Amino acid sequence: MNSNKKEILLSLTRQLELFGPLSRIERRIIAETFDAAVDKSDYTQSLMSPDHKHTEHFHTCRSVIFLYHLSRTVYLKNTSHEVNFKLAEKLFLCNRFLNCIDLYYKIDMPDFFFINHGLGSVLSRAKYGNFFTIHQGVTVGTQNGLYPVFGECVVLFPNSVVVGASEIGDNSVIGAGTVLVNKIIPKNSLVTMRNGIIEIRDHGGVYDPGFFQREFGPNSQ
């Protein structure tokens, strides 16, 4: 393990001790899963546009993704082992404490997703497509046991809400403050809300939020 990874691991264990001393087995599990989580967050960064690449692992846009991957990797390593469960819980709480986001380790996020300063955001166990992106104050929730389904390259701007049996098509953008409950949104849509009325426009696939390198973004196909 290189010196940079050692520094990150040391800082992480100190952060986790906010929730109580780590046992020897917890430290071993973290050591065994740490590299995989770092590699996944590195992969995310490799696809970002230059303005949104963060080399610093403690930058919130990178930290939130790394801590999610680590908590989920710990959990999936042994879903029936109480130690793994408790450690995953600590990592989830650490992510919520440091980055003010509710991103549970049992949620199956896509291989690539981006959270742009997700303070106050809550993500439920919806189905998320690749290149899913949110900003602060976003809520993805359930209604009557039903969860939203998101296509690829969907962007949720600040304080937007998507709940229930909503289906959001590929390359769609949900504007700030928009509330969607059990709504079907076609692909390539720009969705806004004015005076409580939802407006849907077709952007023709040319809208580019600018978070990803062009060869990986919504206009790559």
N, C-alpha and C positions, 0 to 999 in steps of 0.2 A: 504494500500500500504506500503510495507516494505521500510526501509531507502535507500536501494540500488536503488529501482525503483524510489523513490522520487528524488534521486541525478541525475539519468539519465533523468528524466522528466524535472528537473530544467535546466540541461545543454542543453537539446534539445530546450526548449523555448528560451533560450538565443541565441542559434545558429540561430533559425528561425527569431529572431528580426534583423538579418543582412538584411533581406528583408522588414523591416518595422515593426512597432508595431503590436502585436497580439491583436485582439479584444477579448472581453469577450466570445463571442460565439466560436471563434477559439480555445481559451483555453479550453472551455468546450468540444468541439469535440475531441481535442487531449486527454483529460483526459478519455473520453469515449472509445476511440479506442486504447489507449496506451497498455493496458494489452494484448489485442489480438495480437498485433504486436510483443511484447516481447515474448509471448508464441510461436509464429511461428518461431522466430529466435532461441529460446531455442531448439525447436524441430530439427531444422537444425543442431545445434551443437551436439545434442544427438546422431546423426548418424555418426559423423565424427570420423576418426581414431584419436588416442591420439595426434599424431604430429600436427593435424590440428584443434584441439579443442581450442577455445578461450573464456575464461571466462570473459575477459574484453569486455564490450559492445562497447567501443570506438575503439577497434581494427578494422582496415578497413575491414577485411574479414567478420566481424560480423556486423559492422555498416552499410555496404552497403545493406545487406539483411534486417536488421531491418528497415531501412529508406524506402526501397521499400515496405515492408509489411505495414508500417504505412501509407504511401502515398496512397497505393491502398485501404486499409481499410477505410481511410477517404473518398476517392472518391466513393467507392461502398456503403457507408453508405447512401448517397443520391446523385445520379448522376445528378439530375436536380437542385440541390441547388448551387447557385453561390458561397456561402461561402465555401462549401465543395470543389468545384472545385479550388478556389483560394488557399485554404490551401494545397490541394494536390499538386498544382503547387509549392508552397513554399517548401514543403518537397522534391519534385523532385529536385528543384534547390539546396537545401541544400545537398542532396546526391551527386549531380554533383560537387558542390563546395568542399565538404569535401573529396570525394573519387574518383573524376575525372572520373566518369562513367556516361553514358547516359542510364538510365534504367527507362523508362516512366511508370507511374502508370497505364496506360491503357493496358499495356502488361500483358497477363495472364501467369505468370511464374508457373511452377509446384509446387507441395507441397514441394518438396525438390530440392534445387539447391545450388551450391557452386560457389563463385567468389573468386579466389585466386589472390588477388592484381590486380583488374581489371582496373588499370589506363589506360585511353585512349580507353576504350572499349565502343562500341555502340551496343545495342541490339534492334532489331526492333520487330514488332508484328508477329513474327514467331510462330510456334507451337513447344513447348519444352517438351520433355519427362522428367520424374523424373531422378534425379542424373545428371542433366545437369551441366557441369563444364567448366568455362573459366579461362584464364589467361589474362595478360595485352595486350592491343592493339588489341583485337579481334573485328571484325565487322560482325554483322549479319544484312543483308540488303535486300531491295526489289529491284526487277527489273520488269518493266512493270506491276506493281501492284501485283506481285507474291512474296510469302514469303517462306523461307525454312521450312522444317518439320524435326524435330530431334526425333529419337527414345530415348530409355532410356539409361542411363550411357554413354552419349556422352561427350567426352573431347575435347575442342579446346585449343590448345597451343598458345603461344604468337604470335601476328601479323597475325593470320590466318583470312581468309575471307570466309564467306559462304553467298551467295546471290541468289535471284531469286528462281526458282522452283527446288531447290536442296532438296534431300531427303537423310538424313544421318541415316543409320541403327543402331540398338541397339549395344552397346558396341564398338562403333567406336571411333577412335582417329584421330584427324586432327592435323598434325604436324605443327610446327612453320613455319610461312611464307607461308603456303599453301593457294592458292586461288581457290575456287570452285564456279563456276557460272553455275547454272542450271545443276548440276551433281547429278547422282543417285549413292549412295555409299552403298554397301551391309553391312549387320551386321558383326561385328567382324573384321572390317577393320582398318588397320593402313595406313593412307594416308599421303604422303609426296610429296614435289615438288622440283625437281632438274632441273635447267636451263629451267624453264618454263614448264616442263613436269610432269604431275601428275602420281605418282606411288601408286598403291593400293596393299597391301599385306593382306592376311588373317592371323590374329594372333590366330585363333582357339579358341577364347574366353578365352585365358589364360592371356591376358594383364591386369594388375591391376595397375592403376595410384596411388593407395595408399592413396587416400583422404578419403575413407569411411571405416567403420568397415567391416570386410570381410562378415559378415552375410547380409550386405545391399549393397555391392559393385557389380561389374559386374559379378563376379563369384559365386554369391549367389544362382543362380538357378541351 
